[in-house]
Amino acid sequence: MKDNMSNLIEDLFHGNLRLDESIHPEQAEYHEINSQISEMMQNYKTKLPDIEYDSLEQLIDLIGQSTSIYVEAAFEQGFRTGGRLMIEVLAKP
């Protein structure tokens, strides 16, 4: 039987490590915010002309893309910082 580290390394090598797909926030606030977003979007869909609603969706998509890029950079920086911390801890007698 292989240990978890071996599986993690194999998954990383084969491109099967999809951390973003395994994130499922459990905070009630997260679910409440998403419900509010859905409700507001539905209200906008019924009140706005199609062309304006499409523009709103494009804006939201751009905000999502920008946020994803920022989160990726933050993850990378945090990962690198964690790696440097481990190196520093292990390097000191």
C-alpha positions in Angstrom: 0.0 0.0 0.0 1.4 3.4 -0.9 1.4 6.3 1.5 -0.5 9.5 0.9 2.6 11.4 -0.1 3.4 9.0 -2.9 -0.2 9.4 -4.2 0.1 13.1 -4.0 3.4 13.1 -5.9 1.9 10.8 -8.6 -1.2 13.0 -8.9 1.0 16.0 -9.3 3.1 14.3 -12.0 0.1 13.1 -13.9 -1.7 16.5 -13.7 -4.5 15.1 -11.6 -4.0 17.5 -8.7 -6.9 19.9 -8.9 -6.9 21.8 -5.7 -9.4 24.4 -6.9 -12.0 21.7 -7.5 -11.8 20.4 -4.0 -12.6 23.7 -2.2 -16.0 23.7 -0.7 -16.5 26.5 1.8 -18.7 25.5 4.7 -19.3 28.9 6.2 -23.0 29.8 6.3 -22.1 33.3 5.3 -20.6 32.0 2.0 -23.8 30.2 1.1 -25.9 33.2 2.1 -23.8 35.5 -0.1 -24.2 33.2 -3.0 -28.0 33.1 -2.5 -28.1 36.8 -2.4 -26.1 37.0 -5.6 -28.4 34.6 -7.4 -31.4 36.5 -6.2 -30.0 39.8 -7.3 -29.0 38.4 -10.7 -32.5 37.1 -11.2 -33.9 40.5 -10.4 -31.6 42.2 -12.9 -32.5 39.6 -15.5 -36.2 40.5 -15.2 -35.7 44.3 -15.0 -33.0 45.0 -17.5 -33.1 44.8 -21.3 -31.3 41.8 -22.7 -28.3 43.9 -24.0 -27.8 45.5 -20.6 -28.1 42.2 -18.7 -25.5 40.7 -21.1 -23.2 43.6 -20.3 -23.7 43.0 -16.6 -22.9 39.3 -17.0 -19.7 40.2 -19.0 -18.7 42.6 -16.2 -19.2 39.9 -13.6 -17.2 37.4 -15.7 -14.3 39.9 -15.9 -14.4 40.4 -12.2 -14.3 36.7 -11.7 -11.3 36.3 -14.0 -9.5 39.1 -12.2 -10.2 37.5 -8.8 -9.1 34.1 -10.0 -5.7 35.6 -11.2 -5.3 37.3 -7.9 -6.1 34.2 -5.9 -3.7 32.1 -8.0 -0.9 34.7 -7.3 -1.8 34.7 -3.6 -1.7 30.9 -3.4 1.7 30.8 -5.2 3.1 33.4 -2.8 1.8 31.5 0.2 3.1 28.2 -1.0 6.5 29.7 -1.7 6.6 31.4 1.7 5.6 28.0 3.4 8.4 26.3 1.5 11.0 28.9 2.5 9.8 28.6 6.1 10.3 24.8 6.0 13.8 25.2 4.5 14.7 27.7 7.2 13.4 25.5 10.0 15.1 22.4 8.6 18.4 24.2 7.9 18.9 25.4 11.4 20.5 23.1 14.0 
